[in-house]
Amino acid sequence: MDADYDVIVAGGGLTGTVAAQSISYYSNQNLSILSIDRNSEMFPGRKSNPGWTCGDACSKEAVDFMTERIKVPWTAPEIEHDVKGVMAFSPDKETAIPFDGDGYMLNRQKLPEIQNARTKKMGVNFDFEINLTGLIYDGLQVIGVQGINNKTKQPYKKTAKVIVDATGVTSMLRNQLQNSTKIEKKIERRDLESTGRHIMYFDKGEEDLTDFDPDFCIIHLDQDIAPGGYAWVFPKADNKVNIGLGIEKSILDQRNKRLGKNDNLASLMEEYLQRNKAIKNAKLSQDPEDINNNTGVFQVSVRRQNDCMVSGGYILVGDSAWMPKPIDAGGIGPALIAGTILGKNVVDAIEANDVTEKGLWQYHLDFIKEYGYKTAGLELFRRLVQTLTNEQISYGMKHFLGNVDVEAISKGEHPDFSGLSKLGMIIRGAMNKTVANGLKYTSQQNQWLVEHYGNYPKEPEGFEEWEKSLHKTLDESFAKIATFSKN
């Protein structure tokens, strides 16, 4: 039976369009590609009714990675503002760590319009207003998608050699996947952050570069205002900002109990906005390019990518594969990298006439080499930071980070905290000794994890043993990290 298409990309958001562009590029437009989106053509790739809820920031390095390989450039108006990097401030605001280098603030309402136009130009077909509910199988192979056409209310079915799942963090296709025991289907609640953000214009208040800096994305670590996550002030112009925060629900509950409060995401966002000294009289942007996207809440994963990302005829990418960086929930960078890599892997598999699990397996090795090797270590680092108090975070950032560590963080790597073993380093207070021990422990575990990902099995047969060993180490590490908060 001939398939309707060579490739179907489920999900027409940013990751989906990059994946479709990459497949088109690497196949010299010789493959038939269909992008399916549940949204109308007016709002392509929209995550939910409030819009494309996102921090809007992305490193220049990730955009360059894509542009150099698949020749898709990003310019204005989808790039709204250039930044020189990210500054992460300690709770007492006395220490700042720079990371990520040059970057861009994107307009997430304009970007999908432009992405779609580009993707169509590259020969990709689109179906809009399609609600996908499941996959179609032939034995161990996924051979298509099914759902409902929301325009006609009729059943919808399309077949393809490969289905790319870019439908987002709670993907129904992945949740119900029937042809793999290797792919993890469901995400744990504690690996999700609830995030909210506003896009606003404001009058200038006090000059305070810890509260607003037109050249830097600012991150505030603060367990009282953003328990288990962080708060952010990202510039979109001298008087325009993306301001928001992310929290982890169980840590918010602990914080409320500790402070005798009953705050939720919305009340914390309001408090965070009100206490910003540099931003006064802030109002939601009414610009045409923001009007459908100026406020919103969403969920983002903060764990390593799915341990396995392919099965016969099926491949996960972006938020569907839990790719956002565990330490800062940045999802655009890894999505651009993975979407670009995936295109070549899919084309190679189709050209080799092998779209089985084994035929698509190389995707893991390529993604891990480029990005995925560091995520499990960052997941441990996140868990440790989530257990610390504001005092511990401030002390640790001030005293425990050497130049080498800052450089590692700036590249998105796990710092090795080598300074902590220096003789004569006086650590004041038992609480801070606990932090030092925790940092030493996570950096030591990180070295093992990076090496373990370097030994990711080259074929599906070795996966079970590799994963067993990974989970044993992670389970031990999570249990150990939990003990540091009790000391």
C-alpha positions as CSV (number, residue, x, y, z in Angstrom):
1,M,0.0,0.0,0.0
2,D,1.4,3.4,-1.0
3,A,1.6,6.0,1.8
4,D,0.0,9.4,1.3
5,Y,3.3,11.1,2.2
6,D,6.9,10.2,2.8
7,V,6.8,12.1,6.1
8,I,4.1,13.6,8.3
9,V,5.2,16.1,10.9
10,A,2.5,16.2,13.7
11,G,2.5,19.6,15.3
12,G,3.0,22.8,13.3
13,G,4.8,24.8,16.0
14,L,8.4,26.0,16.0
15,T,9.9,22.6,16.4
16,G,7.6,21.0,13.8
17,T,8.4,23.6,11.1
18,V,12.1,23.4,11.7
19,A,12.0,19.6,11.4
20,A,9.9,19.9,8.2
21,Q,12.3,22.4,6.7
22,S,15.3,20.2,7.6
23,I,13.7,17.1,6.0
24,S,13.0,19.2,2.9
25,Y,16.5,20.6,2.8
26,Y,18.3,17.2,3.2
27,S,16.1,15.5,0.6
28,N,16.5,18.3,-1.9
29,Q,12.7,18.7,-1.8
30,N,12.4,15.2,-3.2
31,L,10.3,13.8,-0.3
32,S,6.6,14.6,0.1
33,I,6.1,16.2,3.6
34,L,2.8,17.1,5.4
35,S,2.7,19.3,8.5
36,I,-0.5,18.9,10.5
37,D,-1.5,21.5,13.1
38,R,-4.6,21.7,15.3
39,N,-4.7,25.5,15.0
40,S,-6.2,27.6,12.3
41,E,-3.9,29.0,9.6
42,M,-4.3,32.4,11.3
43,F,-2.6,31.1,14.5
44,P,-0.2,28.4,13.4
45,G,1.6,26.4,16.1
46,R,-0.3,28.1,19.0
47,K,0.3,26.2,22.2
48,S,-3.1,27.2,23.8
49,N,-5.7,29.9,23.5
50,P,-3.6,32.6,25.2
51,G,-1.0,32.2,22.5
52,W,2.6,31.0,22.2
53,T,3.6,31.2,25.9
54,C,7.3,31.3,26.0
55,G,10.3,33.3,27.4
56,D,11.0,34.2,23.8
57,A,14.8,34.0,24.3
58,C,17.2,31.9,22.2
59,S,20.9,31.8,21.9
60,K,22.6,33.0,18.7
61,E,24.6,29.7,18.7
62,A,21.4,27.6,18.3
63,V,20.1,29.8,15.5
64,D,23.5,29.7,13.8
65,F,23.6,25.8,14.1
66,M,20.3,25.7,12.2
67,T,21.1,28.4,9.6
68,E,24.5,27.0,8.7
69,R,23.1,23.5,8.1
70,I,19.7,24.0,6.5
71,K,20.2,27.5,5.2
72,V,17.2,29.0,7.0
73,P,18.1,32.5,8.2
74,W,16.2,34.4,11.0
75,T,16.0,38.2,10.8
76,A,13.7,41.0,11.8
77,P,10.7,41.0,12.5
78,E,10.8,37.5,14.0
79,I,13.9,38.6,15.9
80,E,12.6,41.5,17.9
81,H,15.7,42.4,20.0
82,D,19.3,41.4,20.4
83,V,20.8,40.6,23.7
84,K,24.4,40.0,24.9
85,G,23.5,37.1,27.2
86,V,21.7,36.0,30.3
87,M,22.5,37.2,33.9
88,A,21.4,34.9,36.7
89,F,21.2,36.8,40.0
90,S,21.4,35.3,43.5
91,P,18.5,35.9,45.8
92,D,20.4,38.7,47.6
93,K,21.3,40.1,44.2
94,E,24.9,40.4,45.2
95,T,26.2,37.8,42.7
96,A,25.5,37.5,39.0
97,I,26.5,34.7,36.7
98,P,26.6,35.4,32.9
99,F,25.6,32.6,30.6
100,D,24.6,31.7,27.0
101,G,26.4,34.5,25.2
102,D,24.8,36.5,22.4
103,G,21.1,35.8,21.8
104,Y,17.8,37.0,20.4
105,M,14.4,37.9,21.8
106,L,11.9,36.5,19.3
107,N,8.4,37.6,18.5
108,R,6.5,34.4,19.0
109,Q,3.4,35.6,17.2
110,K,5.2,36.8,14.1
111,L,7.7,33.8,14.0
112,P,5.2,31.1,13.1
113,E,3.7,33.2,10.3
114,I,7.1,33.6,8.8
115,Q,8.2,30.0,9.5
116,N,5.0,28.8,7.8
117,A,5.6,30.9,4.7
118,R,9.2,29.7,4.5
119,T,8.2,26.1,5.1
120,K,5.6,26.2,2.3
121,K,8.2,27.7,-0.1
122,M,10.3,24.6,0.7
123,G,7.6,22.4,-0.7
124,V,5.9,21.3,2.5
125,N,2.1,20.8,2.6
126,F,-0.1,21.9,5.5
127,D,-3.3,20.7,7.0
128,F,-4.8,23.0,9.7
129,E,-7.5,22.5,12.3
130,I,-6.8,18.8,12.6
131,N,-7.1,17.3,16.1
132,L,-4.8,14.2,16.1
133,T,-5.9,11.6,18.6
134,G,-3.7,8.6,17.8
135,L,-1.4,6.7,15.5
136,I,-2.1,4.0,12.9
137,Y,0.0,0.9,13.1
138,D,1.0,-2.0,10.9
139,G,2.6,-4.5,13.3
140,L,5.6,-2.8,14.9
141,Q,5.5,0.1,12.5
142,V,3.7,3.4,12.9
143,I,2.3,4.1,9.4
144,G,0.0,7.1,9.9
145,V,-2.0,9.4,12.1
146,Q,-5.7,9.7,12.8
147,G,-8.0,12.2,14.4
148,I,-10.8,14.6,13.6
149,N,-10.9,17.4,11.0
150,N,-12.3,20.2,13.1
151,K,-13.5,22.1,10.1
152,T,-15.7,19.3,8.7
153,K,-16.1,17.2,12.0
154,Q,-15.2,14.2,9.9
155,P,-12.6,11.5,10.8
156,Y,-9.2,12.3,9.5
157,K,-6.5,9.7,8.5
158,K,-3.2,10.1,6.7
159,T,-0.4,7.6,6.2
160,A,3.4,8.1,5.9
161,K,6.7,6.2,6.1
162,V,7.7,8.3,9.1
163,I,5.7,10.3,11.7
164,V,7.6,13.1,13.5
165,D,5.9,13.9,16.8
166,A,6.2,17.6,17.5
167,T,2.9,17.9,19.4
168,G,4.3,19.2,22.6
169,V,5.0,18.2,26.2
170,T,1.8,16.3,26.9
171,S,1.7,14.6,23.5
172,M,-1.3,12.2,23.1
173,L,0.6,10.3,20.4
174,R,3.4,9.5,22.8
175,N,1.1,8.9,25.8
176,Q,-0.7,6.1,23.8
177,L,2.3,4.8,21.9
178,Q,1.9,1.0,21.3
179,N,5.0,-0.1,19.4
180,S,7.7,0.6,22.0
181,T,8.5,-0.3,25.6
182,K,11.7,1.9,25.4
183,I,10.1,5.3,24.9
184,E,8.8,6.8,28.2
185,K,5.2,7.7,27.8
186,K,4.3,9.9,30.8
187,I,6.2,12.6,32.5
188,E,6.3,12.9,36.3
189,R,4.6,15.9,37.9
190,R,7.8,17.1,39.6
191,D,9.6,17.3,36.2
192,L,7.1,19.9,35.0
193,E,7.3,23.6,35.9
194,S,4.2,25.8,35.6
195,T,5.2,29.1,34.0
196,G,3.4,32.4,33.3
197,R,4.5,35.5,31.6
198,H,3.3,38.9,30.3
199,I,4.6,41.0,27.4
200,M,4.4,44.6,28.5
201,Y,5.3,48.2,27.8
202,F,6.4,50.2,30.8
203,D,7.6,53.6,32.1
204,K,11.2,53.7,33.4
205,G,11.5,53.6,37.1
206,E,14.7,53.6,39.0
207,E,17.9,52.8,37.1
208,D,18.7,49.3,38.4
209,L,20.4,46.8,36.2
210,T,19.5,43.9,38.5
211,D,15.8,44.6,37.7
212,F,16.0,45.5,34.0
213,D,18.8,45.6,31.5
214,P,18.1,46.3,27.8
215,D,21.2,44.3,26.9
216,F,20.7,41.2,29.1
217,C,18.1,38.7,29.9
218,I,17.8,38.7,33.7
219,I,17.0,35.6,35.8
220,H,16.3,35.9,39.5
221,L,16.8,32.8,41.6
222,D,14.5,33.2,44.6
223,Q,12.7,30.4,46.5
224,D,10.1,32.9,47.9
225,I,9.0,34.5,44.6
226,A,9.6,31.5,42.3
227,P,9.8,28.4,44.4
228,G,11.5,25.5,42.6
229,G,12.0,27.6,39.5
230,Y,13.1,31.1,38.7
231,A,11.7,34.5,37.7
232,W,12.8,36.5,34.7
233,V,12.9,39.9,33.1
234,F,13.8,39.6,29.4
235,P,14.1,42.9,27.4
236,K,12.2,43.3,24.1
237,A,13.1,47.0,23.8
238,D,14.2,49.8,26.1
239,N,10.6,50.1,27.4
240,K,9.3,46.6,26.6
241,V,9.7,43.4,28.5
242,N,8.8,39.7,28.7
243,I,8.4,39.2,32.5
244,G,7.4,36.0,34.2
245,L,8.2,33.2,36.4
246,G,8.2,29.4,36.7
247,I,7.3,27.3,39.8
248,E,7.3,23.6,40.8
249,K,4.0,22.9,42.5
250,S,5.1,20.8,45.4
251,I,7.9,23.3,46.2
252,L,5.3,26.2,46.0
253,D,3.2,24.2,48.6
254,Q,6.2,24.0,50.9
255,R,6.9,27.7,50.5
256,N,3.3,28.6,51.3
257,K,3.4,26.5,54.4
258,R,6.7,28.0,55.5
259,L,5.5,31.6,55.0
260,G,1.9,31.0,56.1
261,K,0.7,32.2,52.7
262,N,-1.7,30.9,50.0
263,D,0.0,32.2,46.8
264,N,-0.4,30.7,43.3
265,L,1.3,31.4,40.0
266,A,-0.8,34.5,39.3
267,S,-0.4,36.1,42.7
268,L,3.4,35.5,42.6
269,M,3.6,37.1,39.1
270,E,1.7,40.1,40.3
271,E,4.0,40.5,43.4
272,Y,7.1,40.0,41.2
273,L,6.0,42.8,38.8
274,Q,5.1,45.2,41.6
275,R,8.4,44.8,43.4
276,N,10.5,45.6,40.3
277,K,11.9,49.0,40.8
278,A,13.0,49.6,37.2
279,I,9.6,48.9,35.7
280,K,6.7,51.3,36.4
281,N,3.1,51.5,35.1
282,A,3.5,48.3,33.1
283,K,0.7,47.5,30.6
284,L,0.1,44.5,28.4
285,S,1.3,45.2,24.8
286,Q,-1.5,46.1,22.5
287,D,0.8,45.9,19.4
288,P,-0.8,43.9,16.5
289,E,2.2,41.5,16.6
290,D,1.6,40.8,20.4
291,I,-2.2,41.2,20.8
292,N,-2.9,37.4,20.6
293,N,0.0,36.5,22.7
294,N,0.5,39.2,25.5
295,T,-0.2,37.1,28.5
296,G,-0.4,33.4,29.2
297,V,0.5,30.4,31.4
298,F,1.9,27.0,30.3
299,Q,3.9,24.0,31.4
300,V,7.4,23.1,30.5
301,S,9.5,20.0,31.2
302,V,12.8,20.3,33.2
303,R,14.3,16.9,32.9
304,R,16.6,15.1,30.5
305,Q,15.2,14.2,27.1
306,N,13.2,11.0,26.8
307,D,15.6,8.1,27.2
308,C,14.5,6.7,23.9
309,M,13.1,8.9,21.1
310,V,12.3,6.6,18.2
311,S,10.3,3.5,17.4
312,G,9.3,1.9,14.1
313,G,8.2,4.8,11.8
314,Y,8.0,7.3,14.8
315,I,10.4,9.9,16.1
316,L,10.1,12.5,18.9
317,V,11.4,16.0,18.8
318,G,11.3,19.2,20.9
319,D,8.9,19.5,23.8
320,S,7.3,16.1,22.9
321,A,10.7,14.6,23.7
322,W,11.2,16.7,26.9
323,M,14.1,18.5,25.4
324,P,14.0,21.9,27.2
325,K,17.2,22.5,29.2
326,P,16.6,21.2,32.8
327,I,18.3,24.1,34.6
328,D,16.5,27.0,32.8
329,A,13.6,25.4,30.9
330,G,14.9,26.9,27.6
331,G,13.2,25.0,24.8
332,I,13.9,26.9,21.6
333,G,17.7,26.1,21.5
334,P,17.4,22.3,21.8
335,A,14.4,22.3,19.4
336,L,16.4,24.1,16.7
337,I,19.3,21.7,17.2
338,A,17.2,18.5,17.3
339,G,14.9,19.6,14.5
340,T,17.9,20.3,12.3
341,I,19.6,17.0,13.1
342,L,16.4,15.0,12.7
343,G,16.0,16.1,9.1
344,K,19.1,14.3,8.0
345,N,18.4,11.2,10.1
346,V,14.9,10.8,8.6
347,V,16.1,11.4,5.1
348,D,18.9,8.9,5.5
349,A,16.5,6.3,6.9
350,I,14.0,6.7,4.0
351,E,16.8,6.6,1.4
352,A,18.2,3.5,3.0
353,N,14.6,2.1,2.9
354,D,14.8,1.3,6.6
355,V,12.4,3.3,8.8
356,T,12.3,0.8,11.6
357,E,13.4,1.6,15.1
358,K,17.0,0.5,14.1
359,G,16.9,2.5,11.0
360,L,16.0,5.7,12.9
361,W,18.3,5.0,15.9
362,Q,21.2,7.2,14.7
363,Y,19.2,10.3,15.7
364,H,19.9,9.5,19.4
365,L,23.7,9.4,18.8
366,D,23.7,12.6,16.8
367,F,21.5,14.6,19.3
368,I,23.4,13.3,22.3
369,K,26.8,14.3,20.8
370,E,25.5,17.8,20.1
371,Y,23.4,18.5,23.1
372,G,21.9,15.6,24.9
373,Y,25.0,14.4,26.7
374,K,24.7,17.2,29.4
375,T,21.0,17.1,30.3
376,A,20.9,14.4,32.9
377,G,23.7,16.1,34.9
378,L,21.8,19.4,34.7
379,E,18.7,17.6,35.9
380,L,20.6,16.6,39.0
381,F,21.9,20.2,39.4
382,R,18.3,21.5,39.2
383,R,17.1,19.1,41.8
384,L,19.9,20.1,44.2
385,V,19.2,23.9,43.7
386,Q,15.5,23.2,44.3
387,T,16.3,21.9,47.8
388,L,18.4,25.0,48.8
389,T,17.3,28.0,50.8
390,N,17.8,31.6,49.5
391,E,20.6,32.0,52.0
392,Q,22.3,28.9,50.7
393,I,22.0,29.9,47.1
394,S,23.4,33.3,47.7
395,Y,26.3,32.0,49.7
396,G,27.0,29.3,47.2
397,M,27.0,31.7,44.2
398,K,29.2,34.1,46.1
399,H,31.8,31.7,47.4
400,F,31.8,28.4,45.5
401,L,31.9,29.4,41.9
402,G,35.4,29.8,40.4
403,N,36.1,31.2,36.9
404,V,36.1,27.7,35.4
405,D,32.7,27.0,36.9
406,V,31.2,30.2,35.5
407,E,32.7,29.4,32.1
408,A,31.1,25.9,32.2
409,I,27.7,27.4,33.2
410,S,28.0,30.0,30.4
411,K,28.2,27.1,27.9
412,G,25.3,25.3,29.5
413,E,27.5,22.6,31.0
414,H,27.5,21.3,34.6
415,P,30.2,23.2,36.6
416,D,32.8,20.9,38.3
417,F,33.2,23.1,41.5
418,S,36.9,22.1,41.6
419,G,37.6,25.0,44.0
420,L,35.6,23.3,46.7
421,S,38.3,20.8,47.4
422,K,41.0,23.5,47.8
423,L,42.7,23.3,51.2
424,G,42.1,26.3,53.3
425,M,38.7,27.1,51.9
426,I,36.8,28.1,54.9
427,I,33.1,27.4,54.6
428,R,31.1,29.2,57.3
429,G,28.1,27.5,58.8
430,A,26.9,23.9,58.7
431,M,24.1,24.8,56.2
432,N,26.8,26.0,53.7
433,K,28.9,22.9,54.2
434,T,25.8,21.0,53.1
435,V,25.7,23.0,49.9
436,A,29.4,22.4,49.3
437,N,28.9,18.7,49.7
438,G,25.8,18.7,47.5
439,L,27.7,20.6,44.7
440,K,30.7,18.2,45.0
441,Y,28.3,15.2,44.8
442,T,26.3,16.4,41.7
443,S,29.5,17.4,39.8
444,Q,31.0,13.9,40.5
445,Q,27.7,12.2,39.4
446,N,27.6,14.5,36.3
447,Q,31.0,13.2,35.2
448,W,29.6,9.6,35.3
449,L,26.4,10.7,33.4
450,V,28.3,12.5,30.6
451,E,30.4,9.4,30.1
452,H,27.4,7.2,30.2
453,Y,25.6,9.2,27.5
454,G,28.9,9.0,25.5
455,N,28.3,5.2,25.6
456,Y,24.7,5.4,24.4
457,P,24.1,2.1,22.6
458,K,24.7,2.3,18.8
459,E,21.8,-0.1,18.2
460,P,18.5,-0.8,20.0
461,E,19.7,-4.1,21.4
462,G,22.0,-2.5,24.0
463,F,19.4,0.0,25.2
464,E,17.8,-2.0,28.0
465,E,21.1,-2.5,29.8
466,W,22.2,1.1,29.3
467,E,18.9,2.4,30.6
468,K,18.9,0.1,33.6
469,S,22.3,1.5,34.6
470,L,21.2,5.1,34.0
471,H,18.1,4.7,36.2
472,K,20.1,3.0,39.0
473,T,22.5,5.9,39.1
474,L,19.7,8.5,38.8
475,D,17.6,6.9,41.5
476,E,20.6,6.8,43.9
477,S,21.5,10.4,43.0
478,F,17.9,11.7,43.6
479,A,17.7,9.9,46.9
480,K,21.1,11.3,48.0
481,I,20.2,14.9,46.9
482,A,17.1,14.7,49.0
483,T,19.2,14.1,52.1
484,F,21.2,17.3,51.6
485,S,18.1,19.4,52.3
486,K,17.6,17.6,55.6
487,N,21.0,18.4,56.9
